[in-house]
Amino acid sequence: MLCLDGRVCLDYLSQPDAFGRLYPKLLQGYLLDAIEMLDDKTTSDPETFLSAVTDAPRSRGPSAGLGEDVRLRGDGIVASGLELGGELVQLCAFSTEYSPTRTRIARPSRRV
């Protein structure tokens, strides 16, 4: 989870090996955003964000491959993910002031 300039981004993968392979790219993006915002004094509350993700209404639909596409939109958040066999496999959640529109991994502030 990244909290910068009042914005929050959560990247979740259920499989530790997959997360381990993806983590260096995620970290690089997070660090690039942090460098740009060194003087920022705005704070974010990660607990409130996580509660909003947990409580957000969900919709489901067929995915392009296996599993179901899961979408969340709620108080202050928007998210999308993949569920397979009843397990949440992947989830990307963002505060609503910026939401993802790209499919490649971009640093959090560029996910607009």
C-alpha positions as CSV (number, residue, x, y, z in Angstrom):
1,M,0.0,0.0,0.0
2,L,1.2,3.5,-0.8
3,C,-0.1,6.7,0.7
4,L,1.1,9.9,-0.9
5,D,-0.4,13.4,-1.2
6,G,-3.7,12.2,0.3
7,R,-4.0,9.5,-2.3
8,V,-3.9,5.8,-1.6
9,C,-3.0,2.8,-3.8
10,L,-3.2,-0.8,-2.8
11,D,-1.8,-3.7,-4.9
12,Y,-2.6,-7.2,-3.8
13,L,-1.7,-10.6,-5.1
14,S,-2.7,-13.8,-3.2
15,Q,0.4,-15.8,-4.3
16,P,3.6,-14.8,-2.6
17,D,5.8,-16.0,-5.5
18,A,3.9,-13.9,-8.0
19,F,4.0,-10.9,-5.7
20,G,7.8,-11.4,-5.3
21,R,8.2,-11.2,-9.0
22,L,6.1,-8.1,-9.3
23,Y,7.3,-6.2,-6.3
24,P,10.4,-4.6,-7.8
25,K,8.3,-2.9,-10.5
26,L,5.8,-1.8,-7.9
27,L,8.4,-0.5,-5.6
28,Q,10.2,1.4,-8.4
29,G,6.9,3.2,-9.2
30,Y,6.2,4.0,-5.6
31,L,9.7,5.4,-5.1
32,L,9.4,7.6,-8.2
33,D,6.2,9.0,-6.9
34,A,7.6,9.6,-3.5
35,I,10.6,11.6,-4.9
36,E,8.2,13.9,-6.7
37,M,6.3,14.6,-3.5
38,L,9.1,15.0,-1.0
39,D,7.8,18.3,0.3
40,D,4.1,17.3,0.5
41,K,2.6,17.4,3.9
42,T,-0.8,15.9,3.1
43,T,-1.6,12.8,5.1
44,S,-3.7,9.7,4.3
45,D,-5.4,7.3,6.6
46,P,-4.7,3.7,5.4
47,E,-7.1,2.2,7.9
48,T,-10.0,4.2,6.6
49,F,-9.0,3.3,3.0
50,L,-8.9,-0.4,3.9
51,S,-12.3,-0.2,5.6
52,A,-13.7,1.5,2.5
53,V,-12.3,-1.3,0.3
54,T,-13.7,-4.0,2.6
55,D,-17.1,-2.4,2.7
56,A,-17.4,-1.3,-1.0
57,P,-20.2,-2.8,-3.1
58,R,-18.9,-5.4,-5.5
59,S,-20.0,-6.4,-9.0
60,R,-18.9,-9.5,-10.8
61,G,-18.7,-10.5,-14.4
62,P,-16.9,-12.8,-16.7
63,S,-13.2,-12.2,-17.1
64,A,-11.2,-12.4,-20.3
65,G,-9.7,-15.7,-19.1
66,L,-10.3,-17.8,-16.1
67,G,-12.2,-16.7,-13.0
68,E,-14.5,-13.7,-12.5
69,D,-13.7,-10.0,-12.9
70,V,-14.5,-8.2,-9.6
71,R,-15.1,-4.4,-9.5
72,L,-15.5,-2.3,-6.4
73,R,-16.7,1.2,-6.1
74,G,-17.5,2.8,-2.8
75,D,-16.9,5.7,-0.4
76,G,-13.6,7.1,-1.6
77,I,-12.3,4.1,-3.6
78,V,-12.4,2.3,-6.9
79,A,-10.9,-1.2,-7.4
80,S,-10.7,-4.1,-9.8
81,G,-9.5,-7.6,-9.4
82,L,-9.8,-11.2,-10.3
83,E,-11.4,-14.0,-8.3
84,L,-10.8,-17.6,-9.1
85,G,-12.5,-20.5,-7.3
86,G,-13.8,-18.2,-4.5
87,E,-10.3,-16.8,-3.8
88,L,-9.4,-13.2,-4.5
89,V,-6.3,-13.6,-6.6
90,Q,-5.5,-10.0,-7.5
91,L,-6.8,-6.6,-6.6
92,C,-5.8,-3.0,-7.4
93,A,-7.5,-0.4,-5.4
94,F,-7.2,3.4,-5.5
95,S,-8.6,6.4,-3.8
96,T,-11.2,7.9,-6.2
97,E,-9.3,11.1,-6.9
98,Y,-7.3,9.0,-9.3
99,S,-8.2,5.6,-10.9
100,P,-6.4,3.2,-13.2
101,T,-7.0,3.2,-16.9
102,R,-3.9,1.5,-18.1
103,T,-3.2,-2.2,-18.2
104,R,0.6,-2.2,-17.7
105,I,2.2,-1.5,-14.3
106,A,2.7,2.2,-13.9
107,R,3.8,4.1,-10.9
108,P,0.8,5.1,-8.8
109,S,0.6,8.7,-9.7
110,R,0.6,7.8,-13.4
111,R,-2.4,5.4,-13.0
112,V,-4.8,8.1,-14.2
